[in-house]
């Protein structure tokens, strides 16, 4: 029973830490929306898009922890990364250079 309590406490701390990071991102970008995606054994990816077009992501050890963190932060979430949500992302020279490098083998 003690092991379960330790796991639960560790998960709660991780949820709180991720929610705090989501809140900080939202404050820095005038608000935020997100999407949670399962990434296999590594857990889940929380994609964040700010109202200013800035974006970022966080990785949670499990999908459940990612969902709890997003819920705790209170941001709007989307089922998929497409449509109006994806259109909010702004890309700069860095992203375009990286995309071009991938296409031309760089």
N, C-alpha and C positions, 0 to 999 in steps of 0.2 A: 504494500500500500504506500509506503514512503517513497518508493521509486516513481509511482504514478504522480504523487504530489510534486516531486522534484521536476518531472517532465512538464507538468502543467504550469508550475511557477516559471520555468525556463521559457515556455511558449508564451506566457503572459508578458514576460519581460521583452521578448522579441517583438510581440505585437505592439507593445507600448513604444518601443524604440522606432519601429517602422512608422507608426502613426505620427510620432514626433517629427520624423524626417519628411513625411508627406506634408504635414502642417507647415514646416519650414519652407518647403518648395512652394506651396500654395501662397504663403505670405510674400515670398520673393518674386512671384510671378503674377500677382494680382488675382489669385484664385487658381484652382486647378481642377481637372477632371482626370479620370484614370480608367485603366482596363487591366484586368488580371488575366494572365495567360499561363497555362500549365507548361512547364519546360522539362518534363520528365523527372528523372531521379534528383535533379538539382533543385526541384521545388517549383516555384512560380515567379513570374516576372510581373512587376507592377509598373506599367507604363504610365507616366504622368505627362500631361500637357497643360501648360499654364495659359492663362487668359492672354498673355502677351506673345504667345506662340512658342515660348521656350519649352523644351521637353527634357525628360530624363527618365531613368528607370531605377528600380530597386529590385533585389532578388530576395525572396522569402524562402525559408527551408521547406515549407509545405504550402499547398494551395489554400488550405484552411487558415493558416496564419496570415497569408496575404489578404484573404477576404476579410478577416477580422480587423486587420490594420486599416484597410480602406474604409471599412464601416466605422471604425472608431474615429478616423480622421474627419468623416462626414462629407467627403468629396463625392461628386456625382460620378458614377461608374457606367461604363458601356460594355455591352456583350462582346463587341469586336472592335478592331482598330480600323475603321473605314468611315466613309461618308463625311459628314460635317465634322465629326470628331477628328479624323485624320487630317482634314483640310485646315485645321487650326494650327498645325505644326508649321513653324517657319524654319527654313534651312538657310544656312549661310555659306560662305566660301569654303569652310572646312568640310562640311557635308558634301558639297558638290565636288570638291576635289577628291574626297574619298570614293564617292560613287564613280567618278571618271576613272580613278585608279583601278578600281575593281574591273571595270569594263575593258581597260586596255592592258590589264595584267600588271599594274603597278602597285 
